[in-house]
Structures are given as structure tokens and as C-alpha cells.
Amino acid sequence: LSYNCSFLPKIDRKVLELHGNGYTIQRISNYLRDNFEYPLNKKGRKGKPYSVFYVHSKLKYLKLLILIYAKTNCLESVKISWQSM
């Protein structure tokens, strides 16, 4: 799914790819911190970017897209579902 869904943001595709390769949530978090720019907030951010909670939240809705793709085998239905999230 991470290779075929060109409509997903680059970071979401990478999270899907790493999860599919068996990376833990902590390893995915560390990878994102090392390889992706984090957008700044006007109020300023406390703590490290791309926390474990962030990755867990991303995976929660990306897994729903995986289930939709597994049931329908149609990227168009995945795209519609992703746009409605």
C-alpha cells in the first residue's frame, strides 16, 4: 500500500513502509526524527518531534486504510476513505 498510494503524504508512506518491514513504534519514531524536518508551531513546541504517541496515532488510521485496501483491493476506495478522515 505504501508504494501504490501516491496520494498519501511522504511521511505516511514511510510510516507504512517501516511498519510493514517490522519496525517497532519506537524505531519508527527515531527514524522520523533523524530523517524528516519537523514543521514549527507559532507557539513553539516542547519536547521532541515525532513522538511515540504521534507514530501510534498515525498507525491507527493508516491501519484502517490497510483494512479497506485488503477488503476491496481498490485504491480508489482507499483514497476516498483517506480524504474523509
N, C-alpha and C positions, 0 to 999 in steps of 0.2 A: 504494500500500500504506500510506503514512503517513497518508492521510486516512481509510481504511476500518478500520484496526486500532485500535479504541478500547481494546483490552486491553493495548496496549503503553504503557510509561511515556511521559510527555510528552517527556522528553529524547530517547528513542529515536526517537519520531516526528519530532522536529525534526531529528535527525541524518539520518534517511532523506530528509526533505524537502529539506534543504540539499544532500545528496549528489546527489539527483535533479535539483536545479537547477544542478549543475555546480560546486559549491564544492569547493575543494581541502581536504585534511585540515587544513592549517594554518588556513585561513579558518574552517572549522567549529570548530576549537579556539578561535580568537579569539572567535567568536560566542558560544560556550557560556560562556566566561569573562566576557563582558560582560553576558549576559542570564540566567544561571542561578545560583542560590545553590548553593554547594558545601557538602555536609554535613561537619561537623568530625569528626575522628577523636579518640578519647580520648587517644591517644598524641601527637597533634599531627602535622601534615603539613609536610613540607619541599617546597619547590618550588611551582610554580604549579598551580592546579587545572585539570582538563580538558586534560591534555597531549595532544600529537600521538599518543603511544602509546595513550592512553585512547580517543581517537576511532578510531584504526586498529583497536583491539580490538573496539570496538562495531560498526564497519562490517563486520568479518569475520563476526560471527554474524548481523548483520542481512541481509547479502547472501545467506546461506543461506536465510533466510526469504523473500527475494525470489525465489530459485530455486524454492523449494517452491510459492510462490504462482503463479509462471509455469507450472509443470508441471501443477498441479492446478486452479488457478483457484478454489480453495475456501478461504475464510478460516478455516473450522473446522480444516482440516489445519495451517494456519499457526499457529493458536492452540495446538494440541496439541504441535506441534514447539517452539514458544517456551516452553511450560511444562516441557518435558523438558530444556531447556538449562540 
